[in-house]
Structures are given as C-alpha cells and as structure tokens.
C-alpha cells in the first residue's frame, strides 16, 4: 500500500510562487507515473502535470511555461514549482501515482492553494 502526502500549499498573491511536494511511503517503482491534479470549487478534477520515472513530462496548456514538475526517484517524491500564479490557479492540488502495469492508482488528500488578486 502506498500513501501520498502533499505539502507546500498556502495563500499567495497573484504573480507569486509556491512549491508543492508529495512524498510517497511504500514502493513507487519505475512503472509509476506521478502527477498533480487540481480541483477548484464546483469543478472537476483536472490534470496539471505528470512525470514518468524516466522524466517525460506532460502539462496542461493553462500551466505551460509557469509550472514545472520534477521527481526524485530515490526519495519517491514529486514536486510542482508554480510561478506567476494567477487567481484561477486557486484549487485543491492532489498528488497521484499511477501504474498501468500494476493496475494501481493512489491519491493524496490534497493541499489547498489560494491565489489572491
């Protein structure tokens, strides 16, 4: 069983930066893609960014050029550096670890990011 614990959320002014971290307890092997999703009030949960164990990244169009996802495989930790934050980035951010090979999908409990205008 894997547990994902997010940290780093908070309140920031528009134009500011935050760095989210997600630490996994349990085994996250090379079959897992790790990612960040977000859910704003009244909206569905959407992909923000994800990264494979080999470092291949995918970003939502809305965050390209502003957010950077990275991963430390030795620490089973994934990061999301968020720059030039906008009020529309306000959401609960969830960490995810997914392995199609192992047919497993884990979620953290989320961390709230609030961007004030």
C-alpha positions as CSV (number, residue, x, y, z in Angstrom):
1,X,0.0,0.0,0.0
2,X,1.2,3.5,-0.9
3,X,0.4,6.7,0.9
4,X,0.9,10.1,-0.7
5,X,1.3,13.1,1.5
6,X,1.3,16.6,-0.1
7,X,2.7,19.8,1.4
8,X,3.5,23.3,0.4
9,X,0.1,24.8,-0.2
10,X,-1.0,28.1,1.1
11,X,-2.1,31.6,0.3
12,X,-0.1,33.7,-2.2
13,X,-0.6,36.9,-4.1
14,X,-1.0,36.8,-7.9
15,X,2.3,36.7,-9.5
16,X,3.9,34.9,-6.6
17,X,5.3,31.4,-6.4
18,X,4.8,28.2,-4.4
19,X,6.4,24.8,-4.4
20,X,4.4,21.7,-3.7
21,X,5.9,18.5,-2.6
22,X,4.4,15.0,-2.5
23,X,6.2,12.2,-0.6
24,X,5.3,8.6,-1.1
25,X,5.5,6.0,1.6
26,X,5.7,2.5,0.2
27,X,7.2,1.3,-3.0
28,X,6.9,3.6,-6.1
29,X,8.8,1.8,-8.7
30,X,9.7,2.7,-12.3
31,X,6.3,1.7,-13.6
32,X,4.6,4.6,-11.8
33,X,3.8,7.9,-13.4
34,X,3.4,10.6,-10.7
35,X,1.4,13.7,-11.2
36,X,-0.5,16.6,-9.9
37,X,-4.2,17.3,-10.4
38,X,-6.3,20.1,-9.2
39,X,-9.9,20.7,-8.4
40,X,-11.5,24.1,-8.0
41,X,-14.8,24.6,-6.2
42,X,-17.7,23.3,-8.3
43,X,-15.4,22.0,-11.0
44,X,-14.0,18.6,-11.9
45,X,-10.5,17.4,-11.0
46,X,-8.1,18.1,-13.9
47,X,-4.6,17.1,-14.7
48,X,-2.0,19.8,-14.0
49,X,1.2,17.9,-14.8
50,X,2.7,14.5,-14.7
51,X,6.1,12.9,-15.0
52,X,7.3,9.4,-15.7
53,X,10.1,7.7,-13.9
54,X,12.2,8.5,-16.9
55,X,11.5,12.2,-16.7
56,X,9.0,12.5,-19.5
57,X,6.6,15.3,-18.6
58,X,3.1,16.4,-19.6
59,X,1.5,19.7,-18.8
60,X,-2.0,21.2,-19.0
61,X,-2.0,24.1,-21.5
62,X,-3.1,26.5,-18.8
63,X,0.2,26.0,-16.8
64,X,2.8,25.6,-19.6
65,X,5.6,27.9,-19.1
66,X,4.7,28.7,-15.5
67,X,4.7,25.4,-13.7
68,X,7.5,22.8,-13.6
69,X,7.1,19.2,-12.3
70,X,10.1,17.3,-11.1
71,X,10.7,14.0,-9.5
72,X,13.3,12.5,-7.1
73,X,13.1,8.7,-7.7
74,X,15.5,8.0,-4.8
75,X,13.2,9.8,-2.4
76,X,9.9,8.8,-4.0
77,X,9.0,12.4,-4.1
78,X,7.5,14.6,-6.8
79,X,7.5,18.4,-6.8
80,X,5.5,21.1,-8.5
81,X,7.1,24.5,-8.8
82,X,4.4,27.1,-9.5
83,X,5.5,30.5,-10.7
84,X,3.5,33.5,-12.0
85,X,0.4,32.3,-10.1
86,X,-3.0,33.5,-11.1
87,X,-6.3,33.7,-9.2
88,X,-7.6,31.0,-11.5
89,X,-4.9,28.6,-10.2
90,X,-6.8,28.5,-6.9
91,X,-7.7,24.9,-6.1
92,X,-7.0,21.9,-4.0
93,X,-4.0,20.2,-5.5
94,X,-3.8,16.4,-5.4
95,X,-0.8,14.2,-5.9
96,X,-1.3,11.0,-7.9
97,X,0.8,7.9,-8.5
98,X,-0.5,5.6,-11.2
99,X,0.8,2.3,-12.7
100,X,-1.0,0.8,-15.6
101,X,1.2,-2.3,-15.4
102,X,0.3,-2.9,-11.8
103,X,-3.3,-1.5,-12.2
104,X,-2.9,0.7,-9.2
105,X,-3.8,4.3,-8.7
106,X,-3.1,6.2,-5.5
107,X,-4.2,9.7,-4.4
108,X,-3.1,12.1,-1.7
109,X,-5.6,14.0,0.4
110,X,-4.8,17.3,-1.3
111,X,-3.3,20.7,-0.3
112,X,-5.1,24.0,-0.8
113,X,-3.6,26.7,-3.0
114,X,-5.2,30.1,-2.8
115,X,-4.1,32.9,-5.1
116,X,-5.4,36.3,-4.2
117,X,-5.8,39.1,-6.8
